[in-house]
Structures are given as C-alpha cells and as structure tokens.
Amino acid sequence: MSTRALIHLPPGIARGSVVEVRTTLGHAMETGHRRDSDGRLLPRDIATRFECRLDGALVFGADLFPAIAANPYIAFPLRATQPGELVFLWTGDNGFRHQETRRLDLA
C-alpha cells in the first residue's frame, strides 16, 4: 500500500505565534474486527503512534487506537519560537512507518 500524508502549515508564521498544524495520513486503519466476504477476520493494520519533532525535540505526540477512522486527521497547536526542521512520523502495526519533513520558516 502506498502511503501519502498531507501536511498544512500556515504561511507567514510570526515568531512566538501559535499556529495550527494539520495533518492527514492516507491509511486504511483496519481494526481487526471486520470480516471479509468469506467470513474471515481481516487482520488489524492501524497506525498506532504519531509524533512531530522540531529539530529533534518532541512538540506533539499521540497514541492512536482502532477507533480512529481511516485516513486519520490530526491537528495541533504549535508555538513558533524558532525556525527549524519539522519531522512528522507515523508508526504502526506490521512494521508500518511513514515520515515526512517540512521546513518551519518564520516571517
């Protein structure tokens, strides 16, 4: 399965301001409770953890559970005190790992 993440950072971020960072991960998030057309349980396959780090320091983290919908949307506030590199990391079942990087530039 090809994974895609969408990340939105507002333009023109002023130093010290609080901005909303929005992410969406393209992932089916199979709970392990549904059955296929032959009655067999579909194996669980979910993203279980999301982290965002700014220059290596954790700025937001969340544990995800089977009740999370497919293509999970996560939004969180970030106080922009310094420019740097934002690393977004999703991990999960079956060795799932998806990472995206964005530059945080301040106006």
C-alpha positions in Angstrom: 0.0 0.0 0.0 1.3 3.4 -1.0 1.1 5.9 1.9 0.6 9.6 1.5 0.4 12.3 4.1 -0.9 15.8 3.7 0.6 18.5 6.0 -0.6 22.1 6.2 1.4 24.9 7.8 0.0 28.4 7.5 2.1 30.8 5.5 3.9 33.8 7.1 4.3 32.5 10.6 5.4 35.2 13.1 7.9 34.3 15.8 6.2 33.5 19.0 2.8 33.0 17.4 0.7 29.9 18.0 -0.4 28.2 14.7 -2.5 25.2 13.9 -0.6 22.4 12.2 -2.9 20.0 10.3 -2.0 16.5 9.0 -3.9 13.7 7.2 -2.4 10.3 6.7 -3.7 8.1 3.9 -4.1 4.8 5.7 -7.0 2.3 5.8 -6.8 1.7 9.6 -8.2 -1.8 9.6 -9.4 -2.6 13.2 -9.1 -6.4 13.1 -12.8 -6.7 13.9 -14.3 -6.7 10.4 -14.8 -9.8 8.3 -14.2 -10.3 4.6 -16.8 -11.6 2.1 -15.8 -15.2 3.1 -16.3 -14.5 6.8 -12.6 -14.4 7.7 -11.4 -11.7 10.1 -9.4 -9.1 8.3 -6.0 -8.6 10.2 -5.6 -5.5 12.2 -3.5 -2.8 10.5 -3.5 0.6 12.1 -1.2 3.5 12.7 -0.5 3.4 16.4 1.6 6.5 17.0 2.1 9.9 15.6 4.9 12.3 16.6 6.0 15.7 15.4 9.5 16.9 16.3 11.1 20.3 15.7 14.9 19.9 15.3 14.7 16.6 17.3 12.6 17.9 20.2 9.1 16.4 20.5 6.5 19.1 20.1 3.4 16.8 19.8 2.7 13.1 20.1 -0.4 11.0 20.1 -1.2 7.3 20.6 -3.8 6.0 18.1 -6.2 3.2 18.6 -8.5 1.0 16.5 -11.4 3.5 16.9 -9.5 6.1 14.8 -11.1 6.5 11.4 -9.3 5.6 8.1 -7.1 8.4 6.8 -6.6 9.9 10.3 -6.7 13.7 10.6 -4.7 15.3 13.4 -4.5 19.0 14.2 -2.5 20.5 17.0 -1.2 23.9 18.1 2.4 24.8 17.8 4.1 27.9 19.3 6.6 29.0 16.7 9.6 30.2 18.7 12.3 29.2 16.3 12.7 28.2 12.7 13.8 24.6 12.0 13.0 21.2 10.6 9.7 19.6 11.5 9.7 15.8 11.2 6.3 14.1 11.2 6.4 10.3 11.9 3.6 7.8 11.9 4.3 4.2 13.1 2.0 1.2 13.4 1.2 -2.4 13.0 3.2 -4.7 10.8 6.3 -2.5 10.8 4.4 0.5 9.3 6.4 3.7 9.3 5.9 6.9 7.3 7.9 10.0 7.7 7.6 13.5 6.2 9.8 16.5 6.7 8.8 20.2 6.4 10.8 23.4 7.0 9.4 25.8 9.5 10.3 29.3 8.4 9.3 32.3 10.4 8.4 35.7 9.0 
